[in-house]
Amino acid sequence: MRINKVHLKNFKRFTDLTLGNIPSASKLVLLIGANGSGKSCVFDGFQYLRGQQTGRHSSSEFGVSDYYYRKISDGKIELEVVGNDGKALARFDETANLFVSAPFLADLIGRSSIRILPKLYLGGDTTKIENDQDAPETFIENDERFINDVNLYIQQIDNALREPVFSGKSADTFKIFQDFIKPFNVSLSNIFGESVATTIQLIEFQNATLSPPSAAQLVFKKGQSRIHYDLLSHGEKQVVILLLNFIVRRSQYEDAIIFIDEMDCHLNTSLQSRLLDEIVTKWIPDSSQLWTASHALGFIDYARNSEQAVILDFDNLNFDVPQVIQPQPKDNLDVYEIAVPKSIVFDIFKGKKTILCENQNDEYYNMAQIPDVIFVGVKDARDVFINVKRDSRYYSLRDRDFLSDTEIDKIHKAYPNHNILRYYDFENYLYHPENISELNIVDFDIVAYSNEITKQKNTRVDYILPTLVSSRQGYEEFKTNDKLKDENVNSIVDDLKSDDFERFYKYFDMKVEFKKDILSQLNIDKKDLVKTKWFKQQIEVVLNS
């Protein structure tokens, strides 16, 4: 089950809001916006529709509370959730006194932001886990499901950490270990890192007892320390609570819309991204969809770069009038301003050029320590160009690909901040014979290496040439202004067919087309290749042209 559209009218913050055109491939829908922008109100709408079906709203007027739900006291509420097949999953129309829903609407499962349990206590009722009966009624209430999760989890693995598991005497308990404890600990390692000094791992448990009264116990190992759940940091508790919920209630999450408010609480940026990736890729079934709200940098960065995620931006909108929100373009860097205002970014790097580059190359460009510049990686060449065109404070460095010399000159004249490499891509600089030669590797023969590149080019040129025209059709610079494009590609073809090294090397893709067997025995590290004088000088020439 996945959502294509949501409509909320006269509901909480919204006069008339439509969230639309959510692609069916979207496994994650991220709502971003400043505090108070209305993100959680959408989840209240989901929760309210769920309550209509389950009967948790008991007033005569479909349970509508003037105080909590209704935006205008004498207005009527309308709510609708439409699936990716175009059919309504649920519709509530107070004017028509109508509520209809698909049979599986009960698979709307939400968690409020108030879910951190400071310490384990004696109590809870695991029977309420079935059908999510222990969910809070609204998103301003504490979500206390974790105590039930812990108790049921321990009941299910009661024998999993005992000796029979490790001696192989019981296949059933070993299966419990494989199904419950191992996945939990693997996810903890993926999120906190594999170092024993930073990650936490579940090593002990204890059931709750009534006589003497004792709460359930979870004990974790971190480095050489043994840490009870109560003594974990707030961020560590956040991760444990989320993961255990998915483990214990995994059957409920099939064919479900899962909505979780502020999953990122008290997590640093790197943990934010790893947590979201772990949950989306491992714990959300492919048949389901996760909605979450955040203004965290790690979440925004993950969603912007994931093909199975979309971002809905609620910031700076007047919800007293009708609004339609659709997924943000993947090339839009402005979504980051929710977490880090652009003015702050430029203030932090005051006196330095902020240069956008492709993919993850920023890490290596920054290692070259070029004075007065900072490199920031974005998705691809299209993203690089669009953001430089949109904001003149940015500079750029994109791969050459199949751009001719005259096209590079015309593009740079039209967009002075937009810089283009003189070789096909970043790897052409790394693996240039002169760059490798500077490392002074004893077994490196620059002549033999150059000849091998020429030889491989000649074997591949007939396969490369047919891709010229189709590759160039996607260049955003030409889509923006077709006058920047040469009438033909003859100069590029002539250069590729030439055996003059510096002519063909401009267009021979060293990342994809070149088989690097000749280099494999030299144990060359990319980090060393970007720290040479040759590499630094070549990039400076491009940036200063």
Wavefront OBJ file of the C-alpha trace (Angstrom):
o trace
v 0.000 0.000 0.000
v 1.364 3.387 -1.031
v -0.149 6.859 -1.145
v -0.347 9.072 -4.221
v -2.391 11.969 -2.791
v -3.625 13.346 0.538
v -6.318 16.017 0.907
v -7.084 17.788 4.206
v -9.753 20.493 4.453
v -10.559 22.561 7.548
v -8.380 20.174 9.519
v -6.077 21.531 12.230
v -3.582 23.868 10.534
v -4.982 23.526 7.017
v -7.760 25.414 5.260
v -7.405 23.283 2.136
v -4.201 21.295 1.596
v -3.393 18.788 -1.124
v -0.252 16.670 -1.165
v -0.087 15.272 -4.673
v 1.789 13.447 -7.424
v 3.706 11.160 -5.082
v 5.310 8.507 -7.332
v 4.412 4.873 -6.714
v 8.129 4.075 -6.373
v 8.344 6.271 -3.257
v 9.090 4.018 -0.310
v 9.880 7.100 1.795
v 7.964 10.390 1.957
v 9.848 13.015 3.969
v 7.976 16.090 5.210
v 10.308 19.000 5.894
v 9.693 22.441 7.336
v 10.378 24.606 10.348
v 8.827 23.869 13.731
v 5.114 24.640 13.607
v 4.872 24.462 9.823
v 2.177 21.767 9.941
v 4.070 18.532 9.277
v 2.644 16.659 12.270
v -0.880 17.800 11.389
v -0.750 15.516 8.352
v -0.031 12.594 10.661
v -2.951 13.638 12.829
v -5.069 13.307 9.704
v -3.829 9.740 9.197
v -4.439 8.973 12.865
v -7.909 10.459 12.708
v -8.904 8.337 9.701
v -7.550 5.288 11.483
v -9.626 6.182 14.521
v -12.771 6.456 12.417
v -12.408 2.890 11.253
v -11.436 1.402 14.586
v -14.072 3.351 16.505
v -11.618 5.091 18.797
v -13.367 8.434 18.172
v -16.629 8.122 20.036
v -18.505 11.437 19.797
v -21.765 11.532 17.873
v -20.274 13.743 15.179
v -17.702 11.192 13.992
v -15.588 12.027 17.028
v -14.600 15.449 15.714
v -13.272 17.684 18.479
v -13.722 21.428 17.913
v -10.743 22.083 20.158
v -8.271 19.689 18.645
v -9.154 18.922 15.015
v -11.257 21.689 13.502
v -9.471 24.731 12.018
v -12.582 26.925 11.774
v -15.156 26.170 14.458
v -18.185 26.279 12.164
v -16.437 24.686 9.156
v -16.678 21.082 8.043
v -13.796 18.641 7.881
v -12.876 16.672 4.781
v -10.060 14.109 4.675
v -9.032 11.834 1.825
v -6.119 9.486 1.199
v -5.696 8.171 -2.356
v -3.557 5.154 -3.224
v -1.128 4.799 -6.109
v -3.842 3.066 -8.133
v -5.944 6.243 -8.028
v -8.549 4.734 -5.697
v -9.428 6.211 -2.310
v -7.987 4.322 0.648
v -10.133 6.405 2.991
v -12.466 9.379 2.752
v -14.169 11.347 5.498
v -16.672 14.057 4.551
v -18.346 15.688 7.538
v -20.737 17.685 5.344
v -22.101 14.527 3.745
v -21.915 12.648 7.045
v -19.762 10.114 5.202
v -16.864 7.885 6.117
v -15.621 5.172 3.753
v -12.390 3.214 3.744
v -10.641 0.312 2.101
v -10.652 -2.873 4.221
v -6.954 -2.565 5.000
v -7.028 1.005 6.350
v -6.152 -0.471 9.739
v -2.624 -0.707 8.331
v -2.129 3.006 8.916
v 0.375 2.784 11.764
v 1.765 5.915 13.390
v 4.202 6.881 16.132
v 4.345 10.292 17.745
v 7.562 12.172 18.505
v 6.978 11.696 22.243
v 8.085 8.080 22.450
v 11.350 8.070 24.430
v 11.037 5.947 27.551
v 13.637 7.228 30.068
v 13.756 3.933 31.952
v 12.093 0.546 31.897
v 9.273 0.043 34.364
v 7.052 -2.784 35.518
v 3.815 -2.685 33.571
v 2.402 -2.745 30.076
v 0.074 -5.181 28.360
v 1.508 -7.185 25.456
v -1.965 -8.362 24.401
v -2.634 -4.831 23.149
v 0.099 -5.153 20.526
v -2.307 -7.043 18.315
v -4.074 -4.601 15.969
v -1.981 -1.762 17.430
v -4.421 -1.231 20.305
v -1.729 0.457 22.440
v -1.297 3.363 20.016
v -1.904 6.884 21.380
v -5.124 8.478 20.177
v -3.509 11.742 19.060
v -0.040 12.955 18.217
v 0.215 15.198 21.294
v 0.130 12.167 23.597
v 3.002 10.024 24.827
v 3.653 6.948 22.719
v 4.315 4.320 25.382
v 4.314 1.232 23.169
v 7.972 0.558 23.873
v 7.297 -1.076 27.240
v 5.031 -3.577 25.477
v 7.647 -4.048 22.749
v 10.333 -4.837 25.322
v 8.193 -7.272 27.273
v 7.071 -9.165 24.172
v 10.572 -9.135 22.702
v 12.015 -10.696 25.831
v 9.243 -13.246 26.006
v 9.976 -14.258 22.419
v 13.720 -14.638 22.971
v 13.593 -15.964 26.533
v 15.766 -18.926 25.631
v 17.747 -17.377 22.778
v 20.722 -16.191 24.855
v 21.008 -19.367 26.908
v 23.574 -22.114 26.414
v 21.448 -24.431 24.227
v 21.451 -21.803 21.508
v 25.188 -21.660 21.187
v 25.747 -25.397 21.575
v 23.271 -26.060 18.752
v 21.015 -28.275 20.862
v 17.850 -26.452 19.957
v 17.131 -25.514 16.358
v 14.008 -23.591 17.407
v 15.755 -21.304 19.887
v 18.619 -20.860 17.465
v 16.094 -19.667 14.895
v 14.779 -17.146 17.436
v 18.332 -15.919 17.883
v 18.750 -15.587 14.131
v 15.378 -13.880 13.685
v 15.423 -11.486 16.642
v 18.789 -10.854 18.288
v 21.150 -10.999 15.336
v 19.154 -8.598 13.097
v 18.825 -6.181 16.018
v 22.560 -6.157 16.708
v 23.455 -5.950 13.009
v 21.242 -2.891 12.634
v 22.801 -1.296 15.710
v 26.258 -1.825 14.142
v 25.142 -0.398 10.810
v 23.836 2.727 12.513
v 26.439 3.373 15.211
v 29.418 1.948 13.313
v 31.242 -1.339 13.558
v 33.823 -0.141 16.082
v 33.262 -1.784 19.471
v 34.081 1.558 21.055
v 31.110 3.329 19.461
v 28.405 0.766 18.791
v 26.082 -0.870 21.300
v 25.167 -4.555 21.220
v 22.483 -6.386 23.166
v 24.158 -8.976 25.411
v 21.702 -9.705 28.255
v 18.012 -9.597 29.055
v 15.735 -10.378 31.957
v 12.000 -10.922 32.084
v 9.794 -8.731 34.236
v 8.743 -10.405 37.487
v 5.871 -9.725 39.855
v 7.449 -11.297 42.914
v 9.647 -9.599 43.726
v 8.464 -6.690 41.536
v 11.059 -6.108 38.833
v 10.894 -4.451 35.423
v 12.216 -6.116 32.291
v 15.929 -5.585 31.730
v 18.006 -4.983 28.600
v 21.783 -4.782 28.965
v 24.086 -3.609 26.176
v 27.824 -3.773 25.638
v 29.794 -0.743 24.479
v 33.536 -1.127 24.394
v 34.393 -2.797 27.695
v 31.348 -1.379 29.448
v 28.039 -3.045 30.255
v 25.232 -0.509 30.063
v 21.644 -0.973 31.184
v 19.000 0.506 28.873
v 18.168 3.137 31.510
v 21.714 4.532 31.235
v 21.918 4.748 27.457
v 22.094 8.203 25.894
v 18.896 9.760 24.587
v 19.990 9.155 21.006
v 20.851 5.511 21.685
v 17.451 4.988 23.308
v 15.822 6.552 20.257
v 17.430 3.978 17.964
v 16.693 1.029 20.282
v 13.022 2.041 20.596
v 12.573 2.360 16.830
v 14.322 -0.892 15.960
v 12.537 -2.986 18.586
v 9.213 -1.671 17.379
v 9.944 -2.897 13.861
v 11.213 -6.277 15.105
v 8.312 -7.057 17.412
v 5.564 -5.749 15.129
v 7.032 -6.709 11.786
v 3.891 -8.546 10.663
v 1.837 -5.352 11.127
v 4.064 -3.422 8.739
v 3.285 -5.497 5.643
v 1.120 -3.534 3.173
v 1.089 -0.579 5.563
v 1.479 3.175 5.625
v 3.876 3.830 8.515
v 4.131 7.397 9.783
v 6.698 8.350 12.428
v 7.192 11.882 13.683
v 10.743 13.198 14.212
v 12.752 9.997 14.065
v 15.968 12.040 14.221
v 15.652 13.373 17.795
v 19.051 13.741 19.504
v 21.005 12.103 16.653
v 24.032 13.664 14.976
v 24.015 14.152 11.215
v 25.860 10.967 10.236
v 23.653 8.846 12.508
v 20.529 10.466 11.047
v 21.356 9.318 7.549
v 22.421 5.815 8.592
v 19.316 5.332 10.758
v 16.984 6.334 7.943
v 18.807 4.158 5.421
v 18.677 1.134 7.750
v 14.963 1.498 8.385
v 13.963 2.214 4.779
v 16.081 -0.495 3.176
v 15.826 -3.208 5.848
v 12.769 -2.745 8.053
v 10.153 -1.201 5.761
v 8.680 -3.948 3.524
v 8.657 -3.264 -0.206
v 4.864 -3.390 -0.072
v 4.761 -0.474 2.374
v 5.571 3.223 2.612
v 7.190 5.273 5.373
v 6.163 8.858 6.059
v 8.307 10.841 8.473
v 8.706 14.518 9.366
v 12.023 16.189 10.054
v 14.215 19.236 9.601
v 17.418 17.231 10.099
v 20.261 17.599 7.604
v 20.991 13.855 7.493
v 17.380 12.960 6.680
v 17.097 15.642 3.991
v 20.364 14.581 2.370
v 19.328 10.923 2.347
v 15.918 11.645 0.829
v 17.289 14.029 -1.802
v 19.779 11.442 -3.022
v 17.542 8.362 -2.818
v 15.613 7.259 -5.893
v 12.949 5.703 -3.649
v 12.281 8.854 -1.623
v 10.490 12.180 -2.123
v 10.546 15.434 -0.151
v 7.450 17.537 0.564
v 8.389 21.046 1.719
v 5.971 22.727 4.186
v 8.180 25.712 4.959
v 6.987 29.319 4.631
v 3.506 28.452 3.367
v 0.306 30.278 4.296
v -2.124 27.504 5.175
v -4.962 29.966 5.705
v -5.392 29.719 1.941
v -5.501 26.588 -0.265
v -2.095 25.040 -0.911
v -0.829 22.223 -3.133
v 2.487 20.596 -2.230
v 4.261 18.287 -4.658
v 7.615 16.472 -4.403
v 10.656 18.719 -4.616
v 12.929 18.286 -7.665
v 15.970 16.176 -6.855
v 18.243 18.939 -8.139
v 16.942 21.515 -5.651
v 19.562 22.277 -3.011
v 17.247 24.776 -1.317
v 15.709 21.926 0.717
v 18.878 21.961 2.823
v 18.016 25.450 4.079
v 15.577 23.906 6.564
v 18.560 22.367 8.362
v 21.313 24.837 7.485
v 20.270 28.247 6.103
v 22.249 29.048 2.965
v 23.374 32.364 4.426
v 25.044 30.471 7.273
v 26.816 28.144 4.842
v 28.338 31.084 2.992
v 29.181 32.806 6.280
v 30.943 29.689 7.573
v 33.077 29.549 4.438
v 33.428 33.304 4.160
v 36.312 34.175 1.851
v 36.123 30.775 0.131
v 34.419 29.734 -3.072
v 31.774 27.050 -2.579
v 32.281 24.760 -5.580
v 29.641 22.186 -6.436
v 30.952 18.979 -7.983
v 29.514 15.633 -9.049
v 28.711 12.646 -6.839
v 31.105 12.002 -3.947
v 34.132 13.603 -5.603
v 34.065 16.476 -3.116
v 35.876 14.303 -0.562
v 38.831 13.879 -2.913
v 38.871 17.399 -4.326
v 39.036 18.775 -0.780
v 42.055 16.553 -0.074
v 43.961 18.490 -2.741
v 43.814 21.501 -0.382
v 43.316 24.093 -3.083
v 43.455 27.511 -1.384
v 40.261 29.454 -0.727
v 37.807 26.852 -2.031
v 35.492 24.255 -0.493
v 33.949 21.490 -2.610
v 30.394 20.246 -2.045
v 29.139 17.109 -3.812
v 25.726 16.977 -5.503
v 24.058 14.210 -7.483
v 25.277 14.745 -11.052
v 26.267 17.267 -13.729
v 22.659 18.385 -14.139
v 22.421 19.233 -10.424
v 25.730 21.085 -10.608
v 24.603 23.317 -13.467
v 21.063 23.992 -12.242
v 22.209 25.142 -8.810
v 24.936 27.406 -10.205
v 22.431 28.902 -12.614
v 19.932 29.386 -9.779
v 22.342 30.980 -7.275
v 25.322 33.021 -8.464
v 27.083 32.602 -5.125
v 27.918 29.021 -6.074
v 30.728 27.926 -8.370
v 30.965 24.582 -10.094
v 33.250 21.883 -11.426
v 31.584 19.327 -13.653
v 33.012 16.504 -15.773
v 33.740 17.283 -19.407
v 31.966 14.227 -20.815
v 31.472 14.723 -24.584
v 31.719 18.517 -24.717
v 33.898 20.033 -27.424
v 36.500 22.728 -26.802
v 34.330 25.391 -28.445
v 31.282 24.320 -26.415
v 33.231 24.610 -23.175
v 34.278 28.139 -24.127
v 30.704 29.156 -25.007
v 29.262 27.650 -21.816
v 31.859 29.311 -19.599
v 31.280 32.667 -21.316
v 27.533 32.385 -20.715
v 27.955 31.117 -17.136
v 31.304 32.367 -15.735
v 30.861 30.469 -12.442
v 30.368 27.173 -14.278
v 33.708 25.372 -14.665
v 34.231 22.229 -16.758
v 37.081 19.740 -16.546
v 39.381 19.547 -19.556
v 39.360 15.720 -19.466
v 36.380 13.390 -19.675
v 35.929 12.909 -15.931
v 37.559 13.088 -12.518
v 39.245 9.696 -12.992
v 41.072 10.955 -16.106
v 43.010 13.282 -13.835
v 43.669 10.603 -11.229
v 45.011 8.080 -13.738
v 46.817 10.441 -16.077
v 50.346 9.095 -16.726
v 51.980 12.272 -15.434
v 49.966 12.180 -12.213
v 50.888 8.568 -11.439
v 54.496 9.268 -12.409
v 54.752 11.873 -9.651
v 54.291 9.133 -7.038
v 57.728 7.770 -8.018
v 56.637 4.132 -7.941
v 59.620 1.933 -8.782
v 57.756 -0.481 -11.059
v 55.802 2.174 -12.954
v 56.720 2.527 -16.658
v 55.085 5.716 -17.950
v 55.684 4.873 -21.632
v 54.225 1.376 -21.353
v 51.281 2.729 -19.399
v 50.555 5.469 -21.968
v 50.759 2.936 -24.770
v 48.311 0.652 -22.929
v 45.776 3.479 -22.642
v 46.151 4.196 -26.385
v 45.759 0.510 -27.210
v 42.603 0.164 -25.121
v 41.170 3.324 -26.630
v 41.612 1.921 -30.132
v 39.841 -1.315 -29.182
v 36.919 0.603 -27.683
v 36.510 3.578 -30.017
v 33.999 1.849 -32.303
v 31.809 1.186 -29.252
v 32.214 4.707 -27.873
v 31.350 6.702 -30.989
v 27.721 5.519 -31.278
v 27.054 6.811 -27.745
v 28.210 10.340 -28.537
v 24.958 11.808 -29.782
v 22.671 10.078 -27.255
v 24.913 11.088 -24.321
v 24.924 14.739 -25.364
v 21.128 14.888 -25.527
v 20.947 14.859 -21.740
v 23.265 17.819 -21.079
v 21.328 20.460 -19.147
v 23.410 23.294 -20.608
v 22.100 22.488 -24.092
v 18.519 22.160 -22.841
v 18.816 25.639 -21.345
v 20.341 27.207 -24.453
v 20.730 25.194 -27.658
v 23.011 27.899 -29.089
v 25.732 26.597 -26.783
v 25.751 23.360 -28.775
v 27.940 22.757 -31.843
v 26.145 21.883 -35.057
v 28.051 18.597 -35.328
v 30.396 16.384 -33.331
v 33.112 16.060 -35.976
v 35.829 17.584 -33.786
v 35.102 15.121 -30.989
v 35.089 12.159 -33.385
v 38.395 13.272 -34.930
v 39.991 13.622 -31.504
v 38.812 10.195 -30.380
v 40.169 8.552 -33.528
v 43.527 10.260 -33.153
v 46.481 8.516 -31.516
v 47.743 11.839 -30.218
v 47.433 11.178 -26.481
v 46.230 14.584 -25.346
v 43.634 14.704 -28.134
v 41.857 11.400 -27.508
v 42.419 11.379 -23.732
v 39.966 14.279 -23.409
v 37.128 11.928 -24.356
v 38.281 8.471 -23.243
v 36.449 7.585 -20.033
v 39.115 6.279 -17.643
v 36.500 5.369 -15.050
v 34.417 3.032 -17.238
v 36.278 2.229 -20.452
v 39.805 1.629 -19.141
v 40.646 -1.778 -17.652
v 43.135 -1.056 -14.901
v 44.936 -4.408 -14.755
v 48.250 -2.669 -15.436
v 47.743 -0.601 -12.267
v 46.404 -3.313 -9.976
v 49.848 -4.496 -8.869
v 50.995 -0.999 -7.917
v 48.608 -0.653 -4.919
v 47.802 2.966 -5.727
v 45.454 4.782 -3.355
v 43.111 7.465 -4.731
v 43.947 9.614 -1.725
v 47.587 9.741 -2.851
v 46.622 10.599 -6.416
v 44.696 13.743 -5.416
v 47.540 15.046 -3.274
v 50.097 15.403 -6.075
v 51.308 18.774 -7.330
v 50.227 17.820 -10.858
v 46.629 17.095 -9.846
v 46.352 20.279 -7.796
v 47.800 22.432 -10.583
v 45.504 20.957 -13.221
v 42.356 21.610 -11.155
v 43.538 25.144 -10.322
v 43.978 25.852 -14.031
v 40.366 24.861 -14.686
v 39.035 26.909 -11.761
v 41.026 29.991 -12.697
v 40.354 29.930 -16.429
l 1 2 3 4 5 6 7 8 9 10 11 12 13 14 15 16 17 18 19 20 21 22 23 24 25 26 27 28 29 30 31 32 33 34 35 36 37 38 39 40 41 42 43 44 45 46 47 48 49 50 51 52 53 54 55 56 57 58 59 60 61 62 63 64 65 66 67 68 69 70 71 72 73 74 75 76 77 78 79 80 81 82 83 84 85 86 87 88 89 90 91 92 93 94 95 96 97 98 99 100 101 102 103 104 105 106 107 108 109 110 111 112 113 114 115 116 117 118 119 120 121 122 123 124 125 126 127 128 129 130 131 132 133 134 135 136 137 138 139 140 141 142 143 144 145 146 147 148 149 150 151 152 153 154 155 156 157 158 159 160 161 162 163 164 165 166 167 168 169 170 171 172 173 174 175 176 177 178 179 180 181 182 183 184 185 186 187 188 189 190 191 192 193 194 195 196 197 198 199 200 201 202 203 204 205 206 207 208 209 210 211 212 213 214 215 216 217 218 219 220 221 222 223 224 225 226 227 228 229 230 231 232 233 234 235 236 237 238 239 240 241 242 243 244 245 246 247 248 249 250 251 252 253 254 255 256 257 258 259 260 261 262 263 264 265 266 267 268 269 270 271 272 273 274 275 276 277 278 279 280 281 282 283 284 285 286 287 288 289 290 291 292 293 294 295 296 297 298 299 300 301 302 303 304 305 306 307 308 309 310 311 312 313 314 315 316 317 318 319 320 321 322 323 324 325 326 327 328 329 330 331 332 333 334 335 336 337 338 339 340 341 342 343 344 345 346 347 348 349 350 351 352 353 354 355 356 357 358 359 360 361 362 363 364 365 366 367 368 369 370 371 372 373 374 375 376 377 378 379 380 381 382 383 384 385 386 387 388 389 390 391 392 393 394 395 396 397 398 399 400 401 402 403 404 405 406 407 408 409 410 411 412 413 414 415 416 417 418 419 420 421 422 423 424 425 426 427 428 429 430 431 432 433 434 435 436 437 438 439 440 441 442 443 444 445 446 447 448 449 450 451 452 453 454 455 456 457 458 459 460 461 462 463 464 465 466 467 468 469 470 471 472 473 474 475 476 477 478 479 480 481 482 483 484 485 486 487 488 489 490 491 492 493 494 495 496 497 498 499 500 501 502 503 504 505 506 507 508 509 510 511 512 513 514 515 516 517 518 519 520 521 522 523 524 525 526 527 528 529 530 531 532 533 534 535 536 537 538 539 540 541 542 543 544 545
